[in-house]
């Protein structure tokens, strides 16, 4: 899987931050003056962090780069990468480290409230830094805050993946990512017609594969002209939280893709990793390892 020409299999750009986790009695949450909830937890781990942890746990050489603040939240991000052994290059962010509040219902569904005051328009990862990391990388996974990095990554010949998350298929900001990536992930949640959106991405961009995840309904995989359904995988434990499931799916798919597996095998790996993520409470950052993923793919896992 690793090659002699590179030092990094997956360069993850962006998506470092901290979430505050609040377990609520139901979603949507009816208005009330106050609610009694379990302890409110805070932990490092947003989309880029979870992808970095996911591919690292699957044996891929990983490097994460992002802007973070000189604050307590930034310390949590630094500690997470240090504890997981993931190389992390940080660039100072004047507005502070990215933050969100996640409301989690009893069925594991999540509502995220993002603090959009953290990032400033002028915030950029230095081009020279991106170029130096890209030179020694095989593949880049780009978060939605890093559109400015796409031309450099493309010029260096890296393959690129991105996650459009709950894109509605219409907002123009996401199109740069959708059309520049070789591998596009998105959620079907906000799409009126997932197939139409997926085919439009493939027709207008350079994507070899487009994957729309649909939670308990599995996922849709477009490869070439063929659209297929990827069945959901039975989780190995009770479902408690969907936070990080999409990032886990992307990690599993990338593990197969960079190993040269067929698209349907990659999607199967993604579904397994996503199902595992749903068994992990938001207050933790556990991810599936290579041995367990391959065992579940081979049907050897027992509940």
ABEGO torsion letter per residue (X at the ends): XBBAABABABBBBEGBBBBBBBBBABOBBBBBABBBBBBBBBBBGBAAAAAAAAAAAAGBBBBBBBBBBBBAAAAAAAAAAAAAGBBBBBBBBAAEBBBBBBBBBAAGBBBBBBBAAABBAABBBBAAAAAAAAAABABBBBBAAAAAAAAAAAAAGBBBBBBAEABAGABAAAAAAAAABABBBBBAAABABAAAAAAAAAAABABABBBBBAEAAEBBBBBEABBBBBBBBBBABBBABABGAAAAAAAAAAAAAAAGBBAAAAAAAAAAAAAAAAABBAABABBBBAAAAAAAAAGABBX
